[in-house]
């Protein structure tokens, strides 16, 4: 399970170097193979291939004509690419996703329990300001025992 976040940078070749702890957790729990994608193109989602395959299995159980499924697959395929971490824990992010999500310079790698999300640092700070975590959000979680 992934926890926390860490700042890092995207190099000139479009490679993300995973922070050491995330690299260790990924490789020990899942191996070096990942699926890199996005739904909205504003951030990068890095799934261990095993986790992504579970999502694919759940999607496969939905009817082929399910329009939400089709829109989700359309976007995750458009931005998506399989990759393998190199020995230094680096992975090249898809060019189209680097442009869309503004993956240059400083970025933040954040845990989402079973996968990682990468944000352009400035864009993430803007998101926090535009979408604050409210008392209603705390109430929602409290109603669910969290």
PEWO-V627729 format. One record per run of one state. SS is the DSSP state (a for helix, b for strand, c for the rest). FROM is the first residue (numbers start at 0). LEN is the number of residues. If there is no record, write none. Layout:
SS_FROM_LEN, SS_FROM_LEN
//
This chain:
c_0_1, b_1_1, c_2_2, b_4_6, c_10_4, b_14_3, c_17_2, a_19_10, c_29_3, b_32_5, c_37_6, b_43_5, a_48_12, c_60_6, a_66_13, c_79_1, b_80_4, c_84_5, b_89_3, c_92_2, a_94_6, c_100_4, b_104_7, c_111_1, b_112_1, c_113_1, b_114_6, a_120_10, c_130_4, a_134_9, c_143_3
//
